[in-house]
C-alpha cells in the first residue's frame, strides 16, 4: 500500500463471451453506494485491511482511508500506512456493514441483470 508512481493507463481487453465481467456494473454500483462506510478487504495473500471506503472504479479497484491491518504482528510494515489503493484482481473478500446492505434491492438488481443477459 506504499505510494508508487502512477503507471500509464493501458486499455483493458474486451470481455470474452461467457466471462464473469458482465456482473461488474452491478458490483460497481453496489460498492459506489458504500463510499464512506467502514469495510474490511481480505486480499488473496491473506492480508486483511480495515478502513473507510474512499472510492471504487469500474475495475473494482478500491481506495481505503484510515486503514489498519487485522494482524499487525504479521504485517508490521503496514502500521505506518494510512491510505491505500487495492487492485481489484487481488481482492478475495470484502466484508460490509450488515446494516448498510439492502439485500432485497441487491437480489432484485441481480435478477434484472440475469434477465438482460439471457436476452
C-alpha positions as CSV (number, residue, x, y, z in Angstrom):
1,X,0.0,0.0,0.0
2,X,3.0,2.3,-0.3
3,X,2.6,5.2,-2.7
4,X,4.0,4.3,-6.1
5,X,4.4,6.4,-9.2
6,X,1.3,6.2,-11.4
7,X,1.7,3.7,-14.2
8,X,0.5,4.8,-17.7
9,X,-3.1,3.7,-18.3
10,X,-3.5,0.8,-20.6
11,X,-6.8,-0.2,-22.3
12,X,-8.3,-3.3,-20.9
13,X,-9.2,-6.1,-23.3
14,X,-12.8,-6.6,-24.1
15,X,-14.5,-9.3,-22.0
16,X,-14.7,-12.8,-23.6
17,X,-18.1,-14.4,-24.2
18,X,-19.2,-16.2,-21.1
19,X,-16.8,-14.2,-18.8
20,X,-18.0,-13.0,-15.4
21,X,-17.2,-9.4,-16.1
22,X,-20.9,-8.9,-17.1
23,X,-21.7,-8.6,-13.4
24,X,-19.1,-5.8,-12.9
25,X,-21.6,-2.9,-13.4
26,X,-23.9,-4.4,-10.6
27,X,-21.0,-4.7,-8.2
28,X,-19.6,-1.3,-9.2
29,X,-22.9,0.4,-8.5
30,X,-23.2,-1.5,-5.2
31,X,-19.8,-0.6,-3.9
32,X,-20.3,3.1,-5.0
33,X,-23.3,3.2,-2.7
34,X,-21.0,2.2,0.2
35,X,-18.4,5.0,-0.2
36,X,-17.7,6.5,3.3
37,X,-18.6,3.3,5.1
38,X,-16.1,1.1,7.0
39,X,-15.2,-2.2,5.3
40,X,-12.7,-5.0,5.7
41,X,-10.9,-6.1,2.5
42,X,-9.3,-9.5,2.5
43,X,-6.6,-9.9,-0.1
44,X,-5.5,-13.1,-1.8
45,X,-2.3,-13.1,0.1
46,X,-4.3,-13.3,3.4
47,X,-3.7,-9.7,4.4
48,X,-6.9,-8.1,5.8
49,X,-7.2,-4.4,5.7
50,X,-9.9,-2.4,7.7
51,X,-10.6,1.1,6.5
52,X,-13.1,3.6,5.2
53,X,-14.1,3.1,1.5
54,X,-13.0,6.2,-0.2
55,X,-13.7,5.2,-3.8
56,X,-14.1,2.3,-6.2
57,X,-13.7,2.3,-10.0
58,X,-15.2,0.2,-12.9
59,X,-12.4,-2.4,-12.5
60,X,-13.4,-2.8,-8.8
61,X,-10.1,-1.2,-7.7
62,X,-10.6,0.1,-4.2
63,X,-9.2,3.1,-2.3
64,X,-9.3,3.0,1.5
65,X,-8.5,5.7,4.0
66,X,-7.7,5.5,7.8
67,X,-6.6,1.9,7.4
68,X,-5.4,-0.7,9.9
69,X,-4.5,-4.3,9.5
70,X,-6.2,-7.1,11.4
71,X,-2.9,-8.8,12.2
72,X,-0.3,-6.1,12.9
73,X,2.3,-8.6,14.3
74,X,2.3,-10.4,10.9
75,X,2.4,-7.2,8.8
76,X,4.4,-4.6,10.9
77,X,5.3,-2.7,7.8
78,X,1.7,-1.7,7.3
79,X,1.4,0.1,10.7
80,X,2.6,3.4,9.2
81,X,0.3,3.2,6.2
82,X,-2.9,5.4,6.5
83,X,-4.4,5.2,3.0
84,X,-4.0,2.6,0.2
85,X,-5.1,1.6,-3.3
86,X,-6.0,-2.0,-3.8
87,X,-6.1,-3.5,-7.3
88,X,-9.4,-5.3,-7.8
89,X,-7.8,-8.5,-9.0
90,X,-6.1,-9.2,-5.7
91,X,-9.3,-8.9,-3.6
92,X,-10.6,-12.2,-2.2
93,X,-13.5,-10.9,0.0
94,X,-15.0,-7.6,1.1
95,X,-16.8,-7.6,4.5
96,X,-19.5,-5.0,4.6
97,X,-21.6,-3.4,7.4
98,X,-24.7,-5.6,7.5
99,X,-27.0,-2.6,8.3
100,X,-25.8,-0.8,5.1
101,X,-26.7,-3.7,2.7
102,X,-30.2,-3.8,1.3
103,X,-30.3,-7.5,0.4
104,X,-33.7,-7.2,-1.3
105,X,-32.6,-4.4,-3.6
106,X,-29.4,-6.3,-4.4
107,X,-31.4,-9.5,-5.2
108,X,-33.8,-7.6,-7.5
109,X,-30.9,-6.0,-9.3
110,X,-29.2,-9.3,-9.8
111,X,-32.4,-10.9,-11.2
112,X,-32.9,-8.0,-13.6
113,X,-29.3,-8.2,-14.8
114,X,-29.6,-12.0,-15.3
115,X,-32.7,-11.5,-17.4
116,X,-31.0,-8.9,-19.5
117,X,-28.0,-11.2,-20.1
118,X,-30.4,-14.0,-21.3
119,X,-31.9,-11.7,-24.0
